[in-house]
Amino acid sequence: MTPLPQAFLDRPIAHRALHGPGAPENSRAAVRRAIAAGYGIEIDLQLSADDIAMVFHDYDLSRLTMANGALHQRSASDLAAIPLRGGEESIPTLAEILALVAGQVPLLIEIKDQDGALGPAVGPLEQAAARDLAKYRGPVAVMSFNPHAMARMAELAPDLPRGLITCAFTPEDWPTVPAATRNALRDIPDYVRTGASFISHEAADLSRPRVAELRTQGATILCWTIRSPQAEAEARRVAQNVTFEGYTA
């Protein structure tokens, strides 16, 4: 288990970087804004057809670009030619974002579930991320809703801090995940198995007893996603730091 560096607790973390008008989420522009403001940065990873880690939240391209279809069906070079909505940039690779951040602020990386049901069909995205991160110098950590992804990262990059993204796992939010899996994950059973040192928990569910139990046992507690100063103040009664968007934290 590698502890989460103190840098991740010293400043709020901008959700999908400091996005807003002219700086789409997970874009280079949003990353530059976060660095200039001194915030930590959270980004998301998806996998291209040619096994390149891309910085993008959705599985489908349509919400964030003028294109349609699944991101994973296109090569990194094809994705680099697709403009993001609300800006003048295309989808960046993880390697590009790492070069841009260059250790200036802490970087929290979510590895998006590729299994579809938070199951064991993982590996290629984790391999791509580990390859890009191998020579990175600076405060960085990886996390995922899928414990299998973090178990794989423990094999590929054992010295990287790892965490689990956790929540109430409601059927409305997770319709493709079997009820038995949702019920199990709700109690965060894989914290020790994955060698996690932190969780990033849903803000509305921070009162869950398991969260307090993990903090008592030494886990760092982050939370998502905070959208107002009032919500931040409430979350910090439990969480040691927040991931925020839509206001100046």
C-alpha positions in Angstrom: 0.0 0.0 0.0 1.4 3.4 -1.1 0.0 6.3 0.9 -1.7 9.2 -0.9 0.8 12.1 -0.9 0.0 15.1 1.3 -0.2 17.2 -1.8 -3.6 15.7 -2.5 -4.9 17.2 0.7 -3.3 20.6 0.5 -5.7 22.1 -2.2 -9.1 21.2 -3.7 -9.2 19.0 -6.8 -10.8 20.3 -10.0 -13.2 17.7 -11.3 -12.3 16.9 -14.9 -9.8 19.8 -14.6 -11.0 23.4 -14.2 -13.5 23.3 -17.0 -15.9 26.0 -18.1 -16.6 28.3 -21.1 -13.8 27.9 -23.5 -12.2 25.0 -21.6 -14.1 21.7 -22.0 -13.9 19.1 -19.4 -10.7 17.0 -19.5 -9.2 19.3 -22.1 -5.8 20.8 -22.2 -7.3 24.3 -21.7 -9.0 23.1 -18.5 -5.8 21.5 -17.2 -3.9 24.8 -17.9 -6.6 26.7 -16.0 -6.3 24.4 -13.0 -2.5 24.7 -12.9 -2.7 28.5 -13.1 -5.1 28.5 -10.2 -3.1 26.1 -8.2 -5.7 23.4 -7.9 -5.2 19.6 -8.0 -6.6 18.0 -11.1 -8.9 14.9 -11.6 -9.1 13.4 -15.1 -10.7 10.3 -16.7 -9.2 7.7 -18.9 -10.8 5.7 -21.8 -9.0 3.4 -24.2 -8.6 4.0 -28.0 -8.9 1.2 -30.6 -5.1 1.1 -30.7 -4.7 0.8 -27.0 -3.7 4.4 -26.2 -5.0 6.0 -22.9 -7.2 8.9 -23.8 -8.3 11.6 -21.4 -12.1 11.6 -21.8 -15.0 10.8 -19.5 -17.8 9.2 -21.6 -17.8 5.9 -23.5 -19.7 7.6 -26.3 -18.4 10.6 -28.2 -21.7 12.5 -28.8 -22.1 14.5 -25.6 -18.6 16.1 -25.7 -17.9 16.2 -29.4 -19.7 16.5 -32.7 -18.9 12.9 -33.5 -21.0 9.8 -32.6 -20.2 6.3 -31.5 -17.9 4.6 -29.0 -14.5 6.1 -28.3 -12.9 2.7 -28.2 -13.8 2.1 -31.8 -11.5 4.9 -33.0 -7.7 5.2 -33.1 -5.8 7.8 -31.1 -5.0 9.7 -34.3 -8.6 9.7 -35.3 -9.6 11.0 -31.9 -7.0 13.7 -32.1 -8.9 15.1 -35.1 -12.3 15.3 -33.4 -12.9 18.8 -31.9 -14.3 19.0 -28.4 -17.6 21.0 -28.0 -17.1 24.4 -26.5 -13.4 24.8 -27.3 -10.8 24.7 -30.0 -9.1 21.4 -29.0 -9.4 17.7 -29.6 -9.3 14.7 -27.2 -5.9 14.6 -25.5 -3.9 11.5 -24.7 -2.8 10.8 -21.2 0.8 11.2 -22.3 0.0 14.8 -23.5 -1.6 15.7 -20.2 1.3 14.3 -18.2 3.7 16.4 -20.2 1.5 19.4 -19.6 1.1 18.9 -15.8 4.7 17.9 -15.3 4.4 17.6 -11.5 3.2 21.2 -11.0 0.0 20.1 -9.2 -1.3 16.7 -8.0 -3.0 14.6 -10.6 -5.8 12.2 -9.7 -6.6 9.7 -12.5 -9.8 7.8 -12.8 -9.6 4.6 -14.8 -13.0 4.1 -16.3 -14.6 0.7 -16.0 -14.1 -1.2 -19.3 -16.0 -4.4 -18.2 -19.5 -2.8 -18.2 -20.5 -4.5 -15.0 -17.6 -3.7 -12.7 -16.3 -7.2 -13.3 -12.9 -8.8 -14.1 -12.7 -8.0 -17.8 -9.9 -5.4 -17.3 -6.3 -5.1 -18.4 -5.6 -3.1 -21.6 -6.5 0.3 -20.2 -4.5 -0.3 -17.1 -1.5 -1.4 -19.1 -1.7 1.7 -21.2 -2.0 3.9 -18.1 0.9 2.2 -16.4 3.1 2.5 -19.5 2.5 6.3 -19.7 3.0 6.8 -15.9 6.2 4.7 -15.6 8.5 7.7 -16.0 6.2 10.4 -14.6 7.6 12.5 -11.8 5.1 14.3 -9.6 2.2 13.6 -7.2 -0.1 11.2 -9.0 -2.6 8.6 -8.0 -5.0 6.2 -9.8 -8.5 5.2 -8.8 -11.5 3.3 -10.2 -15.1 2.2 -9.4 -13.9 -1.2 -10.5 -11.8 -3.0 -7.8 -10.4 -5.4 -10.5 -8.9 -2.4 -12.2 -7.0 -1.4 -9.1 -5.9 -5.0 -8.4 -4.5 -5.0 -11.9 -2.7 -1.6 -11.3 -1.2 -3.1 -8.1 0.5 -5.7 -10.4 1.5 -3.3 -13.1 2.6 -0.3 -11.0 2.8 -1.3 -7.4 4.4 1.9 -6.2 1.6 4.1 -7.5 -1.0 5.2 -4.9 -4.3 3.5 -5.6 -7.8 4.2 -4.5 -11.4 3.1 -4.9 -14.2 5.3 -6.1 -17.2 4.4 -3.9 -20.9 5.3 -3.6 -24.3 4.0 -2.8 -24.4 2.0 -6.0 -28.1 2.5 -6.6 -29.8 0.6 -9.5 -30.8 3.9 -11.1 -27.2 5.0 -11.4 -25.8 1.5 -12.2 -28.3 -0.3 -14.4 -25.8 -2.6 -16.1 -24.2 -3.8 -12.8 -25.8 -7.0 -11.3 -27.6 -6.4 -8.0 -25.3 -8.8 -6.2 -22.3 -6.8 -7.3 -23.8 -3.5 -6.3 -24.8 -4.8 -2.9 -21.3 -6.1 -2.3 -19.4 -3.0 -3.5 -21.6 -0.7 -1.3 -19.6 -1.9 1.7 -16.2 -1.4 0.1 -15.0 -4.9 0.6 -11.9 -4.7 -1.6 -10.0 -1.9 0.1 -7.4 -4.1 1.6 -7.2 -6.6 -1.3 -6.4 -3.9 -3.8 -3.8 -2.2 -1.6 -5.8 1.0 -1.6 -4.7 3.9 0.5 -7.8 6.1 -0.1 -11.4 6.2 -1.2 -13.2 8.9 -3.2 -16.7 8.6 -2.0 -20.0 10.1 -3.2 -20.7 13.2 -1.2 -24.4 12.4 -0.6 -23.4 9.1 0.9 -20.6 10.3 3.2 -22.5 9.3 6.4 -22.2 5.6 5.5 -20.6 3.9 8.6 -18.1 2.1 6.4 -16.6 5.4 5.4 -16.0 6.4 9.0 -14.6 2.9 9.8 -12.1 3.2 7.0 -11.0 6.6 8.1 -10.5 5.2 11.6 -8.3 2.5 10.1 -6.1 5.1 8.3 -7.7 5.5 4.9 -7.7 8.9 3.3 -11.2 10.1 2.5 -11.8 12.2 -0.6 -15.3 12.9 -2.0 -17.1 13.8 -5.3 -18.6 15.9 -6.7 -19.0 19.2 -4.8 -20.8 22.1 -6.5 -21.1 24.8 -3.9 -19.2 26.3 -0.9 -22.0 25.1 1.3 -21.7 21.5 0.0 -18.0 21.7 0.5 -18.3 22.8 4.1 -20.7 19.9 4.8 -18.5 17.3 3.0 -15.4 18.4 4.9 -17.0 17.3 8.2 -16.1 13.8 6.9 -13.8 14.0 3.9 -10.2 15.3 4.0 -10.5 16.9 0.6 -13.1 17.5 -2.2 -13.4 17.2 -5.9 -15.3 20.2 -7.1 -16.7 21.9 -10.2 -18.9 24.9 -11.0 -17.5 27.3 -8.4 -14.2 28.6 -7.1 -13.2 26.4 -4.2 
